[in-house]
């Protein structure tokens, strides 16, 4: 079963100046087959768009978890994952 994870940035107004979403997700070492960042800021997927992307890529289990930037500019996850599909 392919697992996908949407990381929703709750404080997307404080993006670091040089932010690379792929590097940020890789640094999290997530245990899933595919992950996507979502946020309310321009240039990011919103949760329904990210969910649709996961479905079209064959994910059979999709969850969403909140993320925020810590003092060093890295993303830290908090809260419990919410199962959206599967």
N, CA, C and O atoms as a Tinker XYZ file with bonds, in Angstrom:
   344  protein
     1  N      0.837000   -1.171000    0.000000    73     2
     2  CA     0.000000    0.000000    0.000000    64     1     3
     3  C      0.891000    1.245000    0.000000    63     2     4     5
     4  O      1.764000    1.391000    0.855000    81     3
     5  N      0.663000    2.140000   -0.963000    73     3     6
     6  CA     1.455000    3.364000   -1.066000    64     5     7
     7  C      0.898000    4.426000   -0.124000    63     6     8     9
     8  O     -0.306000    4.684000   -0.095000    81     7
     9  N      1.805000    5.040000    0.652000    73     7    10
    10  CA     1.404000    6.024000    1.650000    64     9    11
    11  C      1.884000    7.418000    1.251000    63    10    12    13
    12  O      3.027000    7.607000    0.834000    81    11
    13  N      0.988000    8.379000    1.388000    73    11    14
    14  CA     1.313000    9.772000    1.109000    64    13    15
    15  C      1.062000   10.626000    2.332000    63    14    16    17
    16  O      0.186000   10.325000    3.144000    81    15
    17  N      1.841000   11.703000    2.463000    73    15    18
    18  CA     1.702000   12.600000    3.606000    64    17    19
    19  C      1.713000   14.045000    3.117000    63    18    20    21
    20  O      2.610000   14.462000    2.386000    81    19
    21  N      0.704000   14.795000    3.533000    73    19    22
    22  CA     0.635000   16.224000    3.264000    64    21    23
    23  C      1.092000   16.943000    4.523000    63    22    24    25
    24  O      0.527000   16.731000    5.597000    81    23
    25  N      2.102000   17.785000    4.405000    73    23    26
    26  CA     2.581000   18.591000    5.526000    64    25    27
    27  C      2.025000   19.995000    5.321000    63    26    28    29
    28  O      2.424000   20.698000    4.393000    81    27
    29  N      1.100000   20.401000    6.194000    73    27    30
    30  CA     0.473000   21.710000    6.077000    64    29    31
    31  C      1.219000   22.712000    6.954000    63    30    32    33
    32  O      1.262000   22.579000    8.177000    81    31
    33  N      1.805000   23.720000    6.303000    73    31    34
    34  CA     2.556000   24.751000    7.022000    64    33    35
    35  C      1.572000   25.763000    7.596000    63    34    36    37
    36  O      0.914000   26.491000    6.853000    81    35
    37  N      1.476000   25.804000    8.911000    73    35    38
    38  CA     0.497000   26.675000    9.556000    64    37    39
    39  C      0.957000   28.124000    9.606000    63    38    40    41
    40  O      0.128000   29.027000    9.715000    81    39
    41  N      2.249000   28.361000    9.529000    73    39    42
    42  CA     2.774000   29.730000    9.604000    64    41    43
    43  C      3.568000   30.010000    8.334000    63    42    44    45
    44  O      4.772000   30.259000    8.393000    81    43
    45  N      2.897000   29.969000    7.192000    73    43    46
    46  CA     3.597000   30.108000    5.915000    64    45    47
    47  C      4.009000   31.546000    5.615000    63    46    48    49
    48  O      4.685000   31.793000    4.616000    81    47
    49  N      3.616000   32.499000    6.460000    73    47    50
    50  CA     4.013000   33.892000    6.252000    64    49    51
    51  C      5.454000   34.141000    6.664000    63    50    52    53
    52  O      6.018000   35.186000    6.338000    81    51
    53  N      6.056000   33.197000    7.377000    73    51    54
    54  CA     7.430000   33.377000    7.847000    64    53    55
    55  C      8.387000   32.436000    7.119000    63    54    56    57
    56  O      9.268000   31.841000    7.740000    81    55
    57  N      8.216000   32.302000    5.810000    73    55    58
    58  CA     9.113000   31.434000    5.029000    64    57    59
    59  C     10.533000   31.991000    5.065000    63    58    60    61
    60  O     10.726000   33.202000    4.953000    81    59
    61  N     11.531000   31.115000    5.219000    73    59    62
    62  CA    12.917000   31.578000    5.121000    64    61    63
    63  C     13.184000   32.156000    3.731000    63    62    64    65
    64  O     12.519000   31.781000    2.765000    81    63
    65  N     14.144000   33.057000    3.629000    73    63    66
    66  CA    14.450000   33.714000    2.351000    64    65    67
    67  C     14.794000   32.708000    1.263000    63    66    68    69
    68  O     14.304000   32.822000    0.139000    81    67
    69  N     15.621000   31.735000    1.575000    73    67    70
    70  CA    15.989000   30.702000    0.600000    64    69    71
    71  C     15.342000   29.403000    1.037000    63    70    72    73
    72  O     15.910000   28.649000    1.827000    81    71
    73  N     14.157000   29.146000    0.523000    73    71    74
    74  CA    13.400000   27.972000    0.932000    64    73    75
    75  C     13.245000   27.029000   -0.244000    63    74    76    77
    76  O     12.761000   27.426000   -1.304000    81    75
    77  N     13.653000   25.785000   -0.062000    73    75    78
    78  CA    13.490000   24.742000   -1.071000    64    77    79
    79  C     12.607000   23.655000   -0.466000    63    78    80    81
    80  O     13.014000   22.959000    0.463000    81    79
    81  N     11.392000   23.517000   -1.005000    73    79    82
    82  CA    10.423000   22.577000   -0.444000    64    81    83
    83  C     10.930000   21.145000   -0.494000    63    82    84    85
    84  O     10.733000   20.392000    0.459000    81    83
    85  N     11.579000   20.753000   -1.582000    73    83    86
    86  CA    12.081000   19.382000   -1.690000    64    85    87
    87  C     13.143000   19.089000   -0.645000    63    86    88    89
    88  O     13.135000   18.021000   -0.033000    81    87
    89  N     14.057000   20.027000   -0.434000    73    87    90
    90  CA    15.091000   19.843000    0.592000    64    89    91
    91  C     14.472000   19.788000    1.988000    63    90    92    93
    92  O     14.886000   18.991000    2.831000    81    91
    93  N     13.477000   20.642000    2.219000    73    91    94
    94  CA    12.826000   20.677000    3.534000    64    93    95
    95  C     12.132000   19.353000    3.834000    63    94    96    97
    96  O     12.211000   18.850000    4.954000    81    95
    97  N     11.452000   18.787000    2.835000    73    95    98
    98  CA    10.787000   17.494000    3.034000    64    97    99
    99  C     11.797000   16.370000    3.215000    63    98   100   101
   100  O     11.583000   15.474000    4.031000    81    99
   101  N     12.898000   16.405000    2.463000    73    99   102
   102  CA    13.929000   15.377000    2.590000    64   101   103
   103  C     14.562000   15.409000    3.983000    63   102   104   105
   104  O     14.904000   14.363000    4.534000    81   103
   105  N     14.716000   16.597000    4.546000    73   103   106
   106  CA    15.329000   16.730000    5.872000    64   105   107
   107  C     14.434000   16.149000    6.971000    63   106   108   109
   108  O     14.921000   15.823000    8.054000    81   107
   109  N     13.138000   16.018000    6.701000    73   107   110
   110  CA    12.224000   15.477000    7.716000    64   109   111
   111  C     12.321000   13.963000    7.863000    63   110   112   113
   112  O     11.879000   13.421000    8.876000    81   111
   113  N     12.884000   13.270000    6.884000    73   111   114
   114  CA    13.015000   11.805000    6.911000    64   113   115
   115  C     11.668000   11.144000    7.227000    63   114   116   117
   116  O     11.539000   10.402000    8.200000    81   115
   117  N     10.690000   11.424000    6.398000    73   115   118
   118  CA     9.342000   10.895000    6.599000    64   117   119
   119  C      9.245000    9.453000    6.138000    63   118   120   121
   120  O      9.904000    9.057000    5.177000    81   119
   121  N      8.426000    8.670000    6.820000    73   119   122
   122  CA     8.233000    7.268000    6.441000    64   121   123
   123  C      6.979000    7.146000    5.566000    63   122   124   125
   124  O      5.943000    6.643000    6.002000    81   123
   125  N      7.102000    7.618000    4.328000    73   123   126
   126  CA     5.999000    7.539000    3.379000    64   125   127
   127  C      6.581000    7.449000    1.966000    63   126   128   129
   128  O      7.770000    7.685000    1.756000    81   127
   129  N      5.732000    7.109000    1.016000    73   127   130
   130  CA     6.187000    6.982000   -0.368000    64   129   131
   131  C      6.242000    8.322000   -1.087000    63   130   132   133
   132  O      7.056000    8.502000   -1.993000    81   131
   133  N      5.398000    9.250000   -0.703000    73   131   134
   134  CA     5.373000   10.572000   -1.340000    64   133   135
   135  C      4.893000   11.599000   -0.332000    63   134   136   137
   136  O      3.974000   11.333000    0.443000    81   135
   137  N      5.513000   12.778000   -0.340000    73   135   138
   138  CA     5.088000   13.847000    0.562000    64   137   139
   139  C      5.010000   15.156000   -0.217000    63   138   140   141
   140  O      5.718000   15.360000   -1.204000    81   139
   141  N      4.133000   16.033000    0.254000    73   139   142
   142  CA     3.882000   17.318000   -0.396000    64   141   143
   143  C      3.676000   18.373000    0.682000    63   142   144   145
   144  O      3.067000   18.106000    1.718000    81   143
   145  N      4.189000   19.576000    0.427000    73   143   146
   146  CA     3.919000   20.696000    1.314000    64   145   147
   147  C      2.668000   21.422000    0.850000    63   146   148   149
   148  O      2.467000   21.622000   -0.348000    81   147
   149  N      1.835000   21.813000    1.789000    73   147   150
   150  CA     0.651000   22.618000    1.513000    64   149   151
   151  C      0.666000   23.811000    2.463000    63   150   152   153
   152  O      1.172000   23.724000    3.581000    81   151
   153  N      0.105000   24.923000    2.001000    73   151   154
   154  CA     0.047000   26.129000    2.831000    64   153   155
   155  C     -0.966000   27.082000    2.239000    63   154   156   157
   156  O     -1.443000   26.891000    1.120000    81   155
   157  N     -1.290000   28.115000    3.003000    73   155   158
   158  CA    -2.210000   29.121000    2.492000    64   157   159
   159  C     -1.487000   30.177000    1.667000    63   158   160   161
   160  O     -2.133000   31.002000    1.021000    81   159
   161  N     -0.165000   30.164000    1.678000    73   159   162
   162  CA     0.624000   31.147000    0.935000    64   161   163
   163  C      0.595000   30.856000   -0.566000    63   162   164   165
   164  O      0.401000   29.717000   -0.992000    81   163
   165  N      0.788000   31.893000   -1.340000    73   163   166
   166  CA     0.809000   31.750000   -2.791000    64   165   167
   167  C      1.995000   30.882000   -3.210000    63   166   168   169
   168  O      3.085000   30.995000   -2.649000    81   167
   169  N      1.775000   30.022000   -4.194000    73   167   170
   170  CA     2.832000   29.151000   -4.691000    64   169   171
   171  C      2.831000   27.764000   -4.081000    63   170   172   173
   172  O      3.640000   26.918000   -4.464000    81   171
   173  N      1.941000   27.520000   -3.143000    73   171   174
   174  CA     1.828000   26.211000   -2.508000    64   173   175
   175  C      0.494000   25.581000   -2.871000    63   174   176   177
   176  O     -0.466000   26.276000   -3.205000    81   175
   177  N      0.447000   24.264000   -2.801000    73   175   178
   178  CA    -0.835000   23.569000   -2.915000    64   177   179
   179  C     -1.675000   23.889000   -1.689000    63   178   180   181
   180  O     -1.137000   24.151000   -0.613000    81   179
   181  N     -3.003000   23.869000   -1.850000    73   179   182
   182  CA    -3.843000   23.833000   -0.665000    64   181   183
   183  C     -4.136000   22.348000   -0.402000    63   182   184   185
   184  O     -3.744000   21.500000   -1.204000    81   183
   185  N     -4.796000   22.028000    0.673000    73   183   186
   186  CA    -4.962000   20.622000    1.052000    64   185   187
   187  C     -5.745000   19.828000    0.004000    63   186   188   189
   188  O     -5.324000   18.720000   -0.330000    81   187
   189  N     -6.870000   20.338000   -0.536000    73   187   190
   190  CA    -7.572000   19.552000   -1.570000    64   189   191
   191  C     -6.726000   19.308000   -2.831000    63   190   192   193
   192  O     -6.793000   18.231000   -3.423000    81   191
   193  N     -5.933000   20.307000   -3.237000    73   191   194
   194  CA    -5.058000   20.109000   -4.396000    64   193   195
   195  C     -3.994000   19.057000   -4.117000    63   194   196   197
   196  O     -3.715000   18.209000   -4.964000    81   195
   197  N     -3.402000   19.114000   -2.928000    73   195   198
   198  CA    -2.381000   18.136000   -2.561000    64   197   199
   199  C     -2.977000   16.734000   -2.471000    63   198   200   201
   200  O     -2.342000   15.760000   -2.875000    81   199
   201  N     -4.175000   16.633000   -1.950000    73   199   202
   202  CA    -4.876000   15.354000   -1.850000    64   201   203
   203  C     -5.125000   14.785000   -3.238000    63   202   204   205
   204  O     -4.892000   13.599000   -3.468000    81   203
   205  N     -5.594000   15.610000   -4.165000    73   203   206
   206  CA    -5.834000   15.163000   -5.538000    64   205   207
   207  C     -4.529000   14.717000   -6.201000    63   206   208   209
   208  O     -4.505000   13.711000   -6.910000    81   207
   209  N     -3.453000   15.457000   -5.973000    73   207   210
   210  CA    -2.144000   15.068000   -6.518000    64   209   211
   211  C     -1.732000   13.690000   -6.014000    63   210   212   213
   212  O     -1.241000   12.862000   -6.782000    81   211
   213  N     -1.933000   13.450000   -4.735000    73   211   214
   214  CA    -1.595000   12.149000   -4.154000    64   213   215
   215  C     -2.415000   11.026000   -4.797000    63   214   216   217
   216  O     -1.884000    9.964000   -5.121000    81   215
   217  N     -3.716000   11.276000   -4.976000    73   215   218
   218  CA    -4.577000   10.262000   -5.592000    64   217   219
   219  C     -4.126000    9.944000   -7.010000    63   218   220   221
   220  O     -4.098000    8.779000   -7.406000    81   219
   221  N     -3.772000   10.972000   -7.780000    73   219   222
   222  CA    -3.351000   10.740000   -9.161000    64   221   223
   223  C     -1.996000   10.051000   -9.237000    63   222   224   225
   224  O     -1.663000    9.465000  -10.267000    81   223
   225  N     -1.219000   10.109000   -8.182000    73   223   226
   226  CA     0.075000    9.415000   -8.135000    64   225   227
   227  C     -0.035000    8.031000   -7.513000    63   226   228   229
   228  O      0.977000    7.381000   -7.253000    81   227
   229  N     -1.266000    7.579000   -7.275000    73   227   230
   230  CA    -1.490000    6.210000   -6.827000    64   229   231
   231  C     -1.385000    5.961000   -5.343000    63   230   232   233
   232  O     -1.251000    4.812000   -4.924000    81   231
   233  N     -1.441000    7.011000   -4.528000    73   231   234
   234  CA    -1.390000    6.815000   -3.079000    64   233   235
   235  C     -2.702000    6.197000   -2.617000    63   234   236   237
   236  O     -3.784000    6.640000   -3.003000    81   235
   237  N     -2.591000    5.172000   -1.789000    73   235   238
   238  CA    -3.776000    4.473000   -1.296000    64   237   239
   239  C     -4.088000    4.831000    0.156000    63   238   240   241
   240  O     -5.139000    4.455000    0.675000    81   239
   241  N     -3.201000    5.541000    0.800000    73   239   242
   242  CA    -3.369000    5.972000    2.186000    64   241   243
   243  C     -2.782000    7.382000    2.262000    63   242   244   245
   244  O     -1.588000    7.565000    2.024000    81   243
   245  N     -3.598000    8.369000    2.588000    73   243   246
   246  CA    -3.137000    9.759000    2.623000    64   245   247
   247  C     -3.451000   10.354000    3.991000    63   246   248   249
   248  O     -4.570000   10.250000    4.493000    81   247
   249  N     -2.437000   10.977000    4.578000    73   247   250
   250  CA    -2.596000   11.650000    5.864000    64   249   251
   251  C     -2.112000   13.087000    5.743000    63   250   252   253
   252  O     -1.400000   13.445000    4.806000    81   251
   253  N     -2.512000   13.896000    6.704000    73   251   254
   254  CA    -2.088000   15.295000    6.756000    64   253   255
   255  C     -1.617000   15.588000    8.176000    63   254   256   257
   256  O     -2.235000   15.159000    9.150000    81   255
   257  N     -0.515000   16.324000    8.277000    73   255   258
   258  CA     0.005000   16.723000    9.586000    64   257   259
   259  C      0.438000   18.179000    9.510000    63   258   260   261
   260  O      0.815000   18.668000    8.445000    81   259
   261  N      0.383000   18.863000   10.636000    73   259   262
   262  CA     0.770000   20.271000   10.678000    64   261   263
   263  C      2.287000   20.392000   10.834000    63   262   264   265
   264  O      2.940000   19.565000   11.470000    81   263
   265  N      2.811000   21.443000   10.236000    73   263   266
   266  CA     4.231000   21.742000   10.359000    64   265   267
   267  C      4.427000   23.235000   10.555000    63   266   268   269
   268  O      3.589000   24.040000   10.148000    81   267
   269  N      5.527000   23.597000   11.175000    73   267   270
   270  CA     5.868000   25.008000   11.370000    64   269   271
   271  C      7.389000   25.134000   11.324000    63   270   272   273
   272  O      8.109000   24.144000   11.449000    81   271
   273  N      7.856000   26.343000   11.145000    73   271   274
   274  CA     9.291000   26.582000   11.111000    64   273   275
   275  C      9.823000   26.784000   12.520000    63   274   276   277
   276  O      9.234000   27.502000   13.328000    81   275
   277  N     10.954000   26.131000   12.801000    73   275   278
   278  CA    11.591000   26.350000   14.099000    64   277   279
   279  C     12.576000   27.508000   13.982000    63   278   280   281
   280  O     12.651000   28.151000   12.935000    81   279
   281  N     13.325000   27.778000   15.035000    73   279   282
   282  CA    14.231000   28.924000   15.058000    64   281   283
   283  C     15.337000   28.836000   14.019000    63   282   284   285
   284  O     15.824000   29.863000   13.546000    81   283
   285  N     15.741000   27.619000   13.658000    73   283   286
   286  CA    16.817000   27.469000   12.672000    64   285   287
   287  C     16.291000   27.461000   11.234000    63   286   288   289
   288  O     17.069000   27.304000   10.294000    81   287
   289  N     14.969000   27.629000   11.056000    73   287   290
   290  CA    14.395000   27.688000    9.721000    64   289   291
   291  C     14.008000   26.348000    9.135000    63   290   292   293
   292  O     13.626000   26.266000    7.968000    81   291
   293  N     14.101000   25.283000    9.940000    73   291   294
   294  CA    13.689000   23.957000    9.493000    64   293   295
   295  C     12.226000   23.727000    9.866000    63   294   296   297
   296  O     11.688000   24.375000   10.764000    81   295
   297  N     11.599000   22.795000    9.160000    73   295   298
   298  CA    10.210000   22.464000    9.471000    64   297   299
   299  C     10.178000   21.442000   10.604000    63   298   300   301
   300  O     10.906000   20.450000   10.585000    81   299
   301  N      9.331000   21.700000   11.576000    73   299   302
   302  CA     9.092000   20.703000   12.626000    64   301   303
   303  C      7.613000   20.345000   12.583000    63   302   304   305
   304  O      6.750000   21.209000   12.428000    81   303
   305  N      7.345000   19.071000   12.722000    73   303   306
   306  CA     5.970000   18.573000   12.689000    64   305   307
   307  C      5.387000   18.603000   14.090000    63   306   308   309
   308  O      6.101000   18.381000   15.068000    81   307
   309  N      4.098000   18.874000   14.191000    73   307   310
   310  CA     3.445000   18.832000   15.502000    64   309   311
   311  C      2.001000   18.373000   15.336000    63   310   312   313
   312  O      1.421000   18.464000   14.254000    81   311
   313  N      1.446000   17.888000   16.413000    73   311   314
   314  CA     0.088000   17.365000   16.383000    64   313   315
   315  C      0.071000   15.935000   15.870000    63   314   316   317
   316  O      1.111000   15.361000   15.546000    81   315
   317  N     -1.100000   15.385000   15.803000    73   315   318
   318  CA    -1.286000   14.014000   15.321000    64   317   319
   319  C     -1.668000   14.038000   13.845000    63   318   320   321
   320  O     -2.396000   14.932000   13.413000    81   319
   321  N     -1.186000   13.067000   13.065000    73   319   322
   322  CA    -1.604000   13.004000   11.656000    64   321   323
   323  C     -3.103000   12.727000   11.546000    63   322   324   325
   324  O     -3.667000   11.959000   12.325000    81   323
   325  N     -3.723000   13.359000   10.580000    73   323   326
   326  CA    -5.141000   13.177000   10.310000    64   325   327
   327  C     -5.282000   12.362000    9.031000    63   326   328   329
   328  O     -4.793000   12.773000    7.978000    81   327
   329  N     -5.937000   11.227000    9.110000    73   327   330
   330  CA    -6.122000   10.380000    7.925000    64   329   331
   331  C     -7.187000   10.999000    7.032000    63   330   332   333
   332  O     -8.308000   11.255000    7.472000    81   331
   333  N     -6.829000   11.238000    5.776000    73   331   334
   334  CA    -7.755000   11.822000    4.819000    64   333   335
   335  C     -8.360000   10.783000    3.885000    63   334   336   337
   336  O     -9.475000   10.953000    3.392000    81   335
   337  N     -7.618000    9.705000    3.647000    73   335   338
   338  CA    -8.052000    8.707000    2.666000    64   337   339
   339  C     -7.367000    7.380000    2.958000    63   338   340   341
   340  O     -6.187000    7.352000    3.307000    81   339
   341  N     -8.085000    6.305000    2.820000    73   339   342
   342  CA    -7.504000    4.973000    2.941000    64   341   343
   343  C     -7.665000    4.328000    4.285000    63   342   344
   344  O     -7.208000    3.203000    4.488000    81   343
